Amino acid sequence: MKKIFCLVSIFLFLVEITNAQFNGFALYNAQGSNTTYLIDENQNIAHTWNMNTECNYTVALKKNGNLIRGTKTNTSVFSNGNIAASAGRVQEIAPDGSIVWDYTYVSNDYVSHHDLTLIGDNVLLTAYEKKTASELNAAGFNNASSAKWPTHFIELEPDGNGGANIVWEWHIWDHLCQDVDPNKPNYVSNISEHPELIDINMISGGGGGPGGGNNGDWFHVNGVDYNEELDQIVFSSRFASEIYIIDHSTSTAEAASHSGGNSGMGGDILYRWGNPSNYGFFGLQVIPNAVHDPRWIPNDGRPYGGFLQIFNNSGNGNNQSTVDGIDTPWDPVTNTYIRNSGQAFEPFSYSNRYQCAYSANGQSASDRMSNGNIFVNASGGQGGAGVMYEVDTFGNIIWGPYNADSQKGFRYECDYPGIIALEPYINTATTSCFDHTSLNTYVLENVLIFPNPTNYQLNIVLENLQYNYLKLEIYNVFGQKIISKVLENDSDIISKKIDLSSYNKGIYFVNLISNDQIVLSRMVSYVD
């Protein structure tokens, strides 16, 4: 019999690599639609968020089960470039569709656009800011004739009152250089000696790409991701055909400077890859055109953990998309990315590559699952396939193609805290995520186990009902019993507080037992 190899991530140990589809959920919002969908591994709708405004580009699921979405508002002031992904507004939405907080970021001088990523409970947005032709020329731009919109990032922290506050920001404008005029700011005599800065003229006019000429959408930064372990941000530029890493451990003031933070470089570029000519080096342009969705593969034991991964829209030429992995030369001792003097950043080519079965010229995304499978969202529009699908480690399609027509879509594994938190709202019985704990079959009703996820304290409240004796048992993912308590039943309501602060963060299983039988079992997540 053919041996089946699998990785059981919920029990946090590696068995072997599988060529079976990965059980979990996919989250997406179809382009131009007001509705976000969560579908299970059998492509059945498990949950929806139906809103009154159109999603602009991407959605994300928080650990508490809430949805984060960018949505469109008045962006008419930014009208002379590619504003298909302009937003101006971001929301956090509870599973029942109620808006937890809502923040508008739009004016005559700035607007949020394209992607977002989570930083803990906070949200990082990409945004344009307007710079006039006079400002550009004063900074060393080569004969600007109209305004351009360099990208910046803002980090939003919910304020608890239905809104949010900006707690950190970074501006590409603070990290430019030029070799045109020594009498203007940011002058360097040799661009190649300053890879930590971005040449203000590298994509300006004269065949310099779509960001040149009179197009305000200058760099077209279209993707962003956050690495909690490194406290770093990676982002992609379509028109520069390049990806960049910056330090998030800085203060906002340090982020505008060239010193401070874990790497001591302030907000300067720590690492860049894909197009060495942008900073004065000869070498293979591995990203020949558009690039989207840079992200770190989680460094948790899965294949290629810690690598960067990108959706390289024309990676193999002729509009053939690829998903490329990059083994970055990170040095944890110096907190810097190693670069040999006189050379571009390594690796000089991709470290691994999957040639997509379905391609897309724009947008799109990819992910590496814990069992080694690759999930691909090839976006629609611009001739793109408009499908989501999954391939095994041999490149065989084992899930999909599913016609999502979404700009970005992602898989969420069964043990992701946000999926666990959504379990009471899941309206499909075809997922296998909860089968092992019979979470969809309750003998005991009217039970509240909250909050889930929890940051240390778990509350258990239930009606006494007909049970004369109830026992609470909590198990970790290794099957070890960590808590066992008898629940007193001397009143109509039983209430118990469980303190998990002395245990490791992770997944736990809560069982309620009567007469030696489990009458309720639920999975909970203990997170930061």
Salt bridges, closest charged atoms under 4 A:
GLU54 OE2 - LYS72 NZ 3.45
GLU92 OE1 - LYS62 NZ 2.98
ASP102 OD2 - ARG89 NH2 2.63
ASP115 OD2 - LYS408 NZ 2.60
ASP121 OD1 - LYS62 NZ 2.28
GLU129 OE2 - HIS171 ND1 2.74
GLU155 OE1 - HIS248 NE2 2.66
GLU169 OE1 - HIS171 NE2 2.70
GLU196 OE2 - HIS194 ND1 3.01
ASP217 OD2 - HIS220 ND1 2.57
ASP231 OD1 - HIS248 ND1 2.64
GLU242 OE2 - ARG272 NE 2.90
ASP268 OD1 - HIS175 ND1 2.70
ASP268 OD1 - HIS258 ND1 2.76
ASP293 OD1 - ARG295 NH2 2.76
ASP293 OD1 - LYS408 NZ 2.85
ASP300 OD2 - ARG302 NH2 2.80
ASP324 OD1 - ARG353 NE 2.75
GLU390 OE1 - ARG411 NH1 2.64
GLU413 OE2 - ARG302 NH1 3.49
GLU473 OE2 - LYS471 NZ 3.42
GLU473 OE2 - LYS481 NZ 3.18
ASP528 OD1 - LYS505 NZ 3.66
